[in-house]
Amino acid sequence: MTHRHRGWPAVTAPLLCCLALAGCGPSGPTTVPVAGSVSFAGQPVAEGEIQFRAADGTSASWAGPIVAGRYELRSTVGPKRVEIIAVRAKPGAKPKPSGEQVVNEMYIPARYNLESELTAEVTEAGPNQFDFSLEPARR
C-alpha cells in the first residue's frame, strides 16, 4: 500500500481558511428577538411598521414590518420608546379615472408614533413579547 504524503500545505491551508473566516462574523451590538401583536380599535393592523427606539435616544432604532397584526424583529436590550406607523386608503376616497392611486392617510394617532407614549423593556432573558392595543384619537 502506497501513501502519498501531501505535506503541510494540504493540511494547514484549510485550517488557515477556517481561522480567517472565524473573524468575519457579524459585528455590532447584540440583539434579541422581539415579537408581538398590534391592533387598532380592536382590529389587527393589516400592514405597518413598528420601531423600538432607545428611550434615552442614544442608540440605533430597530424596526420591523407589521403584517396581519403581528410583528417580529431584533432589538438591543434596554428601555425602548415604541412607535407604530400604518397607512390605509382614506375613507370615502375612490380610485381616480386617470389611474392615480387613492389618497392614503396615516390613521394611527400621533401618541403612538411621533409623540409616542408606548414603552417596552427589552431584556436579554426574554420573552420580549409585547402586544399593543391602540385606540383612535381622543376627542
Residue pairs with C-beta under 8 A, 6 or more apart in sequence:
29 59
29 60
29 76
30 76
30 77
31 62
31 74
31 75
31 76
32 74
32 75
32 76
32 77
32 122
32 123
32 124
32 126
32 128
33 72
33 73
33 74
33 126
33 128
34 52
34 62
34 64
34 72
34 73
34 74
34 75
34 120
34 122
34 128
34 130
35 70
35 71
35 72
35 73
35 128
35 129
35 130
36 70
36 71
36 129
36 130
36 131
36 132
37 44
37 69
37 70
37 71
37 131
37 132
38 44
38 45
38 48
38 50
38 66
38 69
38 70
38 71
38 84
38 131
38 132
38 134
39 45
39 69
39 132
39 133
39 134
40 86
40 107
40 108
40 134
40 135
40 136
41 134
41 135
41 136
42 133
43 69
44 68
44 69
44 70
45 66
45 69
45 84
45 86
45 108
45 134
46 67
46 68
46 69
46 86
46 88
47 65
47 66
47 67
47 86
48 65
48 66
48 84
48 85
48 86
48 87
48 108
49 63
49 64
49 65
49 66
49 84
49 85
49 86
50 63
50 64
50 65
50 66
50 71
50 73
50 82
50 83
50 84
50 85
50 132
51 61
51 62
51 63
51 82
51 83
51 84
51 85
52 61
52 62
52 63
52 73
52 75
52 80
52 81
52 82
52 120
52 122
53 61
53 62
53 80
53 81
53 82
53 83
54 60
54 61
54 76
54 78
54 79
54 80
54 81
55 78
55 79
55 80
55 81
55 119
56 79
59 76
59 78
60 76
62 73
62 74
62 75
62 76
63 73
64 71
64 72
64 73
65 71
66 84
66 86
75 122
75 128
76 122
77 122
77 123
77 124
78 121
78 122
79 119
79 120
79 121
79 122
80 119
80 120
80 121
80 122
81 116
81 118
81 119
82 116
82 118
82 119
82 120
82 130
82 132
83 112
83 113
83 114
83 116
83 118
84 108
84 112
84 113
84 116
84 118
84 132
84 134
85 106
85 108
85 113
86 106
86 107
86 108
87 104
87 105
87 106
87 107
88 104
88 105
88 107
89 102
89 103
89 104
89 105
90 102
90 103
90 104
90 105
93 102
93 103
94 102
95 101
95 102
96 102
106 113
108 134
109 134
109 135
109 136
109 137
111 117
111 137
112 118
112 132
112 134
118 132
120 128
120 130
122 128
